[in-house]
Amino acid sequence: MPDLMNTPMVRQPSLALADGYQEASLEETLAKRDRQRPMGRMGEAWDVAYTALWLASDESKYVTSAEIMVDGGIFAGIG
């Protein structure tokens, strides 16, 4: 369950982050979102990919029916 990830897609002018959703420039909006995360930054596509890779590996062979939050601690309020 990924949070908003900082990917090239959120930087496209035609998408919600850049089209009326933000109150400031795109860079200021991204910096604000980074500050809101307990880990100090938004996640990247690699953060989701590494989680999926772990789930596909033998290290997670006994994991079943789990919702894994890939959100830098924002849902748990860590920080």
C-alpha positions as CSV (number, residue, x, y, z in Angstrom):
1,M,0.0,0.0,0.0
2,P,2.2,2.8,-1.2
3,D,1.8,6.4,-0.2
4,L,2.3,9.2,-2.8
5,M,5.6,8.4,-4.5
6,N,8.0,11.0,-5.9
7,T,8.1,9.8,-9.5
8,P,8.5,11.6,-12.9
9,M,4.7,11.2,-13.2
10,V,3.9,13.6,-10.4
11,R,6.1,16.2,-12.1
12,Q,4.0,16.3,-15.3
13,P,2.1,19.6,-15.7
14,S,-1.1,17.9,-16.8
15,L,-1.5,15.8,-13.6
16,A,-3.2,16.7,-10.3
17,L,-0.1,17.7,-8.3
18,A,0.7,20.4,-10.9
19,D,-2.9,21.3,-11.9
20,G,-4.8,23.1,-9.2
21,Y,-3.9,20.7,-6.4
22,Q,-0.9,22.6,-5.1
23,E,-0.9,25.9,-3.5
24,A,2.7,26.8,-4.5
25,S,5.2,25.9,-7.1
26,L,5.8,22.2,-7.8
27,E,9.2,22.3,-6.0
28,E,7.7,23.9,-2.9
29,T,4.8,21.4,-2.9
30,L,7.2,18.4,-3.2
31,A,9.4,19.9,-0.4
32,K,6.3,20.3,1.8
33,R,5.3,16.6,1.1
34,D,8.8,15.5,2.0
35,R,8.6,17.4,5.4
36,Q,5.2,15.7,6.1
37,R,6.8,12.2,6.0
38,P,8.4,10.9,9.2
39,M,11.4,9.7,7.2
40,G,11.8,13.2,5.7
41,R,11.1,12.3,2.1
42,M,8.5,10.9,-0.2
43,G,9.1,7.4,-1.4
44,E,10.4,6.6,-4.8
45,A,9.3,3.9,-7.2
46,W,12.3,1.8,-6.0
47,D,10.8,1.7,-2.5
48,V,7.7,0.0,-3.9
49,A,9.8,-2.2,-6.2
50,Y,12.0,-3.5,-3.3
51,T,9.0,-4.3,-1.3
52,A,7.5,-6.3,-4.1
53,L,10.9,-8.0,-4.7
54,W,11.0,-9.0,-1.0
55,L,7.5,-10.4,-1.2
56,A,8.5,-12.5,-4.2
57,S,11.6,-13.8,-2.4
58,D,12.1,-16.8,-0.1
59,E,12.6,-14.3,2.8
60,S,8.9,-13.7,2.8
61,K,7.8,-17.3,2.2
62,Y,5.7,-17.5,5.4
63,V,4.0,-14.1,4.9
64,T,0.3,-14.4,4.0
65,S,-2.6,-11.9,3.8
66,A,-0.6,-8.9,4.7
67,E,-1.1,-5.2,3.8
68,I,2.4,-3.7,3.7
69,M,2.4,0.1,4.1
70,V,5.2,1.6,1.9
71,D,4.7,5.1,3.2
72,G,7.7,6.2,5.2
73,G,5.8,5.9,8.5
74,I,3.1,8.5,7.7
75,F,0.1,6.1,8.3
76,A,1.6,4.9,11.6
77,G,2.4,8.4,12.7
78,I,6.0,7.5,13.4
79,G,8.4,10.4,13.8
